[in-house]
């Protein structure tokens, strides 16, 4: 990102810096965020739609307890699996965390792979009506009976311009768009105003490790999750919360299939490995649409990646301090990390 680029499109490098670490699952974002945080007096804000849930540990590759003890972490284990945590809720919580971290003179480091959460955080969401669960359930039942194409035809009558932008098989987006039309009494295309993040300069750094090496790492990690007890963890969550939507996430979905008897353990591991590889592809496609990303061709735990990233952050911090000496000069941490949040 250009050192003078700001979150709200400004040009002066006078606003506090926030680092955004992007990249596919398994690319080493956690290791890199810890290295940056320890070098630049930082705190980490997780951007992961499943890591927000308590008890969902093995399938999410959350930072370990030891890693979280090294630096304060935010937005990990903040909701129960039976509590819906939307992109809008994430955006509000992450922005509050960012302001709090910067107010205390520390460097915010946002890291994770959930593109929708990141987009909500940086660009904001449109001011549509709140979720209407009874309406959503009726639409889901209708889609099951008539097919997703029926939802697309309905949306085409209600809001043709929005329907033209949503694939006919994308049921979640179709349901949300119809919900906005019916509950908000106006088409989604008319309520698309957003509330972008302001007050920070965003330095986007993307990890793009060699594809085959990444796939090998993902295959190993998916197998390790099951070996560590993912099926048992899923059984405990199912007994406590029931078949909640959170358990349909990658890894847990395959563990549920083992519990249901629809997949053998080896088949579930293979399906999870394929799922992680596909997810990594989708993440890279999404993040390549992000503006002004400094892409680094390597894993986050590689020495050269760490060196290049530290240089980028240092340059941006120095330019910020030059333009506005009142902004804290981040350096080596001198205090003891607080508790994870």
Protein Blocks (a to p, Z undefined) as FASTA:
>chain_A
ZZkbcfkopabdcbccddddeddehilpmmmmmmmmmmnopadddddfklmpghilmlno
pacfklmmmpccehiakbcfklccdfklmmmmmmmmmmmmmmnopacddedjbfklmmmm
mnopaddddddfklmmmmmmmmmmnojklmmmmmmmmmmmlmmmpcfklmmlmmmmmmmm
mmnopafklmmcccddehiacddddddddfklmmmmmmmmmmmmmmnopmmmmmmmmmmn
opafklmpghjlmmmmmmnopacfklmmmmmmmmmmmmmmmmmmmmmmpghiacddddfk
bfklmmmmmmmmmmmmmmmmmmmmmbccddddfbdcdddZZ
